[in-house]
Amino acid sequence: MKIIIPMAGRGTRMRPHTLTIPKPLLPIAGKPIVQRLVEDLVKVAGEEVTEIGFIIKEDFGQEVEETLNKIATSVGAKGNIYYQGEALGTAHAALCAKEMMSGKMILAFADTLFKADFELDTEKDGIVWVQKVEDPSAFGVIKMNEADEIEAFVEKPDRFISDLAIIGIYYFKDGAFLRSEMEYLIENNIKDKGEFQVTSALDSMNTKGTKFIPGRVTEWLDCGNKDVTINTNKRYLEFIKDEDLIAKSAEINNAIVIQPSYIGENVKLENSVVGPHVSIGDNTIIKNSRVSNSLIQENAMIENLIIDNSMVGNFTSYTGKPKDLSVGDYNNIKE
């Protein structure tokens, strides 16, 4: 089994957090988004994963490439790095790893995480993972037949087709067939909504006899902007709350950690209350503060603050002002 992960997007909706690192390397409960995705895919793959291909921008740099290769190695697979020079659609992105497209493979886009209670049936022709949504017009959707098979794929429909949205994770028994269909799209300049789409290739494969079935996830977790990423961190902490989430090297002095919260290596907490649903990266210091439902990255300094529903980047220093007050009866003070 092989896994291909396109992740060359700039993550503009997550700026300023993506100005220095790609969005899929932002941490969720102490691990990069793409590492969480890889680990969850390996769990449901049903077979040994031998190779993982990461499609990135060439200017992401050597450190990013080394991190991605280490993620592949951590699950027993070989890492491969591919470059996408221009953003021309999901099919164009996937095809950057065309030399990996053979045999059984999973294609997964790195801006989404999931929870699923099934193991892949790798003898099926293809599986498209979906989730019910309230507004399907913003997504690719599937249309089902009476045999519970997918009969059509529609990209961002302008009229109601289905409320089953494609979450961006696909299994193919014949990766070479997918490759040939994607190559045909590009060679013949066949676009949908102005781009080369995976759903166009799936439609063609479906017409030629490939039987796709839906794989329904129990939870679909988005990482598209700050608020939904914080919610994804919250949900992930709930998933792993039975694990030991506080590093042994963390120093907790006159502070309380409300679980589930992740506390990284060499974190220092002093005179503070942290949690629930907080992730704190390595070497961060928090003093005289109250932090809840937030993501604090590495080497940050937080002092004299009340923080909720927030993301704080690496090497950030944020110090508030302590107050010395004498407030009488019946006052109502807002800041």
C-alpha positions as CSV (number, residue, x, y, z in Angstrom):
1,M,0.0,0.0,0.0
2,K,1.2,3.5,-0.8
3,I,-0.1,6.9,0.4
4,I,0.2,10.1,-1.6
5,I,-0.4,13.4,0.3
6,P,-0.6,16.7,-1.7
7,M,0.3,19.6,0.6
8,A,1.8,22.3,-1.6
9,G,-0.8,24.9,-0.7
10,R,0.3,28.2,1.0
11,G,-2.4,28.0,3.7
12,T,-3.3,31.7,3.3
13,R,-6.4,31.4,5.5
14,M,-4.1,30.4,8.4
15,R,-1.8,33.4,8.1
16,P,0.3,34.6,10.0
17,H,0.9,31.1,11.3
18,T,1.8,29.7,7.9
19,L,4.2,32.5,7.0
20,T,7.1,30.4,8.4
21,I,5.9,26.8,8.1
22,P,3.5,25.0,5.8
23,K,0.0,24.5,7.3
24,P,0.2,20.7,7.5
25,L,3.2,21.1,9.9
26,L,1.1,23.1,12.3
27,P,0.7,21.1,15.6
28,I,-2.4,19.4,16.7
29,A,-2.2,18.0,20.2
30,G,1.6,18.0,20.0
31,K,2.1,16.5,16.5
32,P,2.0,18.1,13.1
33,I,-1.4,17.9,11.2
34,V,0.2,15.7,8.5
35,Q,1.7,13.3,11.1
36,R,-1.7,12.9,12.7
37,L,-3.1,12.2,9.2
38,V,-0.4,9.7,8.3
39,E,-0.8,7.8,11.6
40,D,-4.6,7.6,11.2
41,L,-4.4,6.4,7.6
42,V,-1.9,3.7,8.6
43,K,-4.4,2.5,11.3
44,V,-7.2,2.0,8.8
45,A,-5.2,0.9,5.7
46,G,-5.6,-2.8,6.3
47,E,-2.2,-3.5,4.8
48,E,1.4,-2.5,5.4
49,V,2.2,1.0,4.1
50,T,5.5,0.8,2.2
51,E,5.8,4.3,0.7
52,I,4.5,7.8,1.5
53,G,4.8,10.6,-1.1
54,F,4.6,14.2,0.0
55,I,3.9,16.8,-2.7
56,I,5.2,20.2,-1.6
57,K,6.5,23.5,-2.9
58,E,10.2,23.3,-3.7
59,D,10.9,26.4,-1.6
60,F,9.5,24.8,1.6
61,G,13.1,23.9,2.3
62,Q,15.3,21.1,3.5
63,E,14.2,21.1,7.1
64,V,10.5,20.5,6.0
65,E,11.6,17.7,3.7
66,E,13.6,16.1,6.5
67,T,10.6,16.3,8.9
68,L,8.3,14.7,6.3
69,N,10.7,11.8,5.7
70,K,11.0,11.2,9.4
71,I,7.2,11.1,9.6
72,A,7.2,8.3,7.0
73,T,10.0,6.5,8.7
74,S,8.1,6.6,12.0
75,V,5.3,4.4,10.6
76,G,7.8,2.0,8.8
77,A,7.5,3.5,5.3
78,K,9.9,5.1,2.8
79,G,9.3,8.8,2.3
80,N,9.3,10.4,-1.2
81,I,9.3,14.2,-1.8
82,Y,7.7,15.6,-5.0
83,Y,7.3,19.3,-6.1
84,Q,4.3,21.1,-7.5
85,G,5.3,24.3,-9.3
86,E,1.9,25.7,-10.0
87,A,-1.5,25.2,-8.3
88,L,-3.8,23.9,-11.1
89,G,-6.2,21.7,-9.2
90,T,-6.4,18.6,-7.1
91,A,-5.7,16.2,-10.0
92,H,-2.7,18.2,-11.1
93,A,-1.4,18.1,-7.5
94,A,-1.8,14.4,-7.1
95,L,-0.2,13.7,-10.5
96,C,3.1,15.3,-9.3
97,A,3.7,11.9,-7.6
98,K,2.7,9.9,-10.7
99,E,5.7,7.5,-10.4
100,M,4.0,6.2,-7.2
101,M,0.7,5.6,-8.9
102,S,0.5,1.9,-9.3
103,G,-1.2,-0.9,-7.3
104,K,-3.1,-0.1,-4.2
105,M,-2.9,3.4,-2.9
106,I,-4.5,6.1,-0.8
107,L,-4.7,9.7,-1.9
108,A,-5.2,12.1,1.0
109,F,-5.2,15.9,1.1
110,A,-3.4,17.3,4.1
111,D,-5.8,19.9,5.3
112,T,-8.3,17.5,7.0
113,L,-8.2,14.9,9.8
114,F,-10.8,12.3,10.5
115,K,-12.0,9.5,12.8
116,A,-13.2,6.3,11.4
117,D,-14.3,3.0,12.9
118,F,-13.6,0.8,9.9
119,E,-10.6,-0.9,8.2
120,L,-10.3,-0.5,4.5
121,D,-11.6,-3.4,2.3
122,T,-8.7,-3.3,-0.1
123,E,-10.4,-5.7,-2.5
124,K,-12.9,-3.0,-3.5
125,D,-12.2,-1.0,-6.7
126,G,-12.3,2.3,-4.9
127,I,-13.5,4.0,-1.7
128,V,-14.3,7.7,-1.4
129,W,-14.6,8.9,2.1
130,V,-17.5,11.2,2.8
131,Q,-19.4,13.0,5.6
132,K,-22.8,14.6,5.8
133,V,-22.7,18.4,5.7
134,E,-25.4,21.1,6.0
135,D,-24.2,23.1,2.9
136,P,-22.8,20.8,0.2
137,S,-22.4,23.7,-2.3
138,A,-18.8,24.3,-1.0
139,F,-17.7,20.7,-1.5
140,G,-17.4,17.9,-4.0
141,V,-20.3,15.5,-3.4
142,I,-21.3,12.0,-4.4
143,K,-24.6,10.7,-5.8
144,M,-25.5,7.1,-4.8
145,N,-27.5,4.4,-6.5
146,E,-29.8,1.8,-5.0
147,A,-26.9,-0.7,-4.6
148,D,-25.1,1.8,-2.3
149,E,-22.5,2.5,-4.9
150,I,-21.4,5.9,-6.2
151,E,-22.9,6.7,-9.6
152,A,-21.7,10.3,-9.9
153,F,-19.2,12.9,-8.6
154,V,-20.2,16.5,-8.7
155,E,-17.7,19.4,-7.8
156,K,-19.3,22.2,-5.8
157,P,-22.9,21.7,-7.1
158,D,-25.0,24.8,-7.7
159,R,-28.1,22.8,-7.0
160,F,-28.8,20.1,-4.5
161,I,-27.4,16.7,-5.5
162,S,-26.5,15.2,-2.2
163,D,-25.4,16.2,1.3
164,L,-22.5,13.6,1.3
165,A,-19.4,15.7,0.9
166,I,-16.1,14.2,-0.2
167,I,-13.5,14.9,2.6
168,G,-10.4,14.5,0.4
169,I,-9.4,10.9,1.2
170,Y,-9.6,8.2,-1.5
171,Y,-8.6,4.6,-1.9
172,F,-7.8,3.0,-5.3
173,K,-7.1,-0.6,-6.0
174,D,-5.5,0.3,-9.3
175,G,-3.3,3.4,-9.0
176,A,-2.1,3.1,-12.6
177,F,-5.7,3.5,-13.9
178,L,-6.1,6.7,-11.8
179,R,-2.8,8.0,-13.2
180,S,-3.9,7.4,-16.8
181,E,-7.2,9.2,-16.2
182,M,-5.5,12.2,-14.6
183,E,-3.0,12.4,-17.4
184,Y,-5.8,12.4,-20.0
185,L,-7.4,15.4,-18.2
186,I,-4.3,17.4,-18.4
187,E,-3.3,16.4,-21.9
188,N,-6.7,17.3,-23.2
189,N,-7.1,20.4,-20.9
190,I,-10.3,19.1,-19.3
191,K,-11.1,21.4,-16.4
192,D,-14.0,21.7,-13.9
193,K,-14.5,25.1,-12.2
194,G,-11.3,26.2,-13.9
195,E,-9.0,23.5,-12.5
196,F,-8.1,19.8,-13.1
197,Q,-10.2,18.0,-10.6
198,V,-9.8,14.5,-9.0
199,T,-13.6,14.2,-9.3
200,S,-13.3,14.4,-13.1
201,A,-11.0,11.5,-13.1
202,L,-13.3,9.5,-10.8
203,D,-16.2,10.1,-13.0
204,S,-14.4,8.8,-16.0
205,M,-13.2,5.7,-14.1
206,N,-16.7,5.1,-12.9
207,T,-18.0,5.3,-16.5
208,K,-15.4,2.7,-17.5
209,G,-16.5,0.2,-14.9
210,T,-14.7,1.1,-11.6
211,K,-17.1,0.6,-8.7
212,F,-16.7,3.2,-6.0
213,I,-18.3,2.9,-2.6
214,P,-18.5,5.5,0.2
215,G,-16.4,5.2,3.3
216,R,-18.3,7.1,6.0
217,V,-16.2,8.7,8.7
218,T,-17.5,9.2,12.2
219,E,-15.9,12.7,12.4
220,W,-14.4,15.0,9.9
221,L,-12.0,17.6,11.3
222,D,-11.0,20.7,9.3
223,C,-7.9,22.7,9.7
224,G,-8.7,25.5,7.2
225,N,-8.7,28.5,9.5
226,K,-7.8,29.5,13.0
227,D,-11.2,28.7,14.7
228,V,-11.7,25.3,13.1
229,T,-8.1,24.4,13.8
230,I,-8.6,25.2,17.5
231,N,-11.7,23.0,17.5
232,T,-9.8,20.2,15.8
233,N,-7.1,20.4,18.5
234,K,-10.0,20.2,21.1
235,R,-11.5,17.2,19.5
236,Y,-8.2,15.4,19.1
237,L,-7.3,16.0,22.7
238,E,-10.6,14.3,23.6
239,F,-9.7,11.3,21.4
240,I,-6.3,10.8,23.1
241,K,-7.3,11.9,26.7
242,D,-6.3,8.5,28.1
243,E,-2.7,9.0,27.0
244,D,0.0,10.6,29.1
245,L,-0.2,14.2,27.7
246,I,2.3,16.0,30.0
247,A,6.0,15.6,29.2
248,K,8.1,14.4,32.1
249,S,10.5,17.4,31.6
250,A,7.7,20.0,32.1
251,E,8.0,22.1,35.2
252,I,4.7,22.9,36.9
253,N,5.1,25.3,39.8
254,N,2.0,26.4,41.7
255,A,0.0,25.8,38.5
256,I,-3.0,23.7,37.5
257,V,-3.4,21.7,34.3
258,I,-7.0,20.8,33.5
259,Q,-7.2,17.8,31.2
260,P,-7.3,17.0,28.4
261,S,-4.3,19.3,27.6
262,Y,-1.0,18.6,26.0
263,I,2.1,20.0,27.7
264,G,5.3,19.6,25.7
265,E,9.0,19.1,26.6
266,N,10.6,21.6,28.9
267,V,7.5,23.7,29.3
268,K,7.4,25.9,32.4
269,L,4.0,26.7,34.0
270,E,4.0,29.1,37.0
271,N,1.1,30.6,38.9
272,S,-1.2,29.7,36.1
273,V,-4.3,27.6,35.2
274,V,-4.0,25.8,31.8
275,G,-6.8,23.9,30.2
276,P,-9.0,22.3,29.2
277,H,-8.2,21.7,25.5
278,V,-4.9,23.5,25.4
279,S,-1.8,22.3,23.5
280,I,1.5,23.9,24.5
281,G,4.7,23.4,22.4
282,D,8.2,22.6,23.7
283,N,10.2,25.2,25.6
284,T,7.2,27.6,26.2
285,I,6.9,29.5,29.4
286,I,3.5,30.6,30.9
287,K,3.4,32.7,34.0
288,N,0.5,34.3,36.0
289,S,-2.0,33.5,33.2
290,R,-5.2,31.6,32.5
291,V,-5.2,29.7,29.2
292,S,-8.0,27.6,27.8
293,N,-9.1,26.1,24.5
294,S,-5.9,27.3,22.7
295,L,-2.8,26.3,20.7
296,I,0.5,27.7,21.9
297,Q,3.5,26.7,19.8
298,E,7.1,26.3,20.7
299,N,9.5,28.7,22.5
300,A,6.7,31.2,23.4
301,M,6.5,33.4,26.5
302,I,3.0,34.2,27.9
303,E,2.7,36.3,31.1
304,N,-0.2,38.1,32.9
305,L,-2.8,37.2,30.3
306,I,-6.2,35.5,30.0
307,I,-6.4,33.6,26.7
308,D,-9.2,31.6,25.2
309,N,-9.9,30.3,21.6
310,S,-6.4,31.5,20.6
311,M,-3.4,30.5,18.5
312,V,0.1,31.8,19.5
313,G,3.0,31.2,17.2
314,N,6.6,30.1,17.8
315,F,9.0,32.4,19.6
316,T,6.2,34.8,20.5
317,S,6.5,36.9,23.6
318,Y,3.2,38.4,24.9
319,T,3.1,40.1,28.3
320,G,0.1,41.8,29.8
321,K,-0.2,44.2,32.7
322,P,-1.0,43.0,36.2
323,K,-3.6,45.0,38.1
324,D,-3.6,46.4,41.6
325,L,-7.3,47.2,42.3
326,S,-9.6,48.4,45.0
327,V,-13.1,48.0,43.7
328,G,-16.1,48.7,45.9
329,D,-19.6,47.2,46.1
330,Y,-22.1,47.2,43.2
331,N,-19.5,48.0,40.5
332,N,-19.7,46.6,36.9
333,I,-16.4,46.8,35.1
334,K,-15.7,45.8,31.5
335,E,-12.5,46.0,29.5
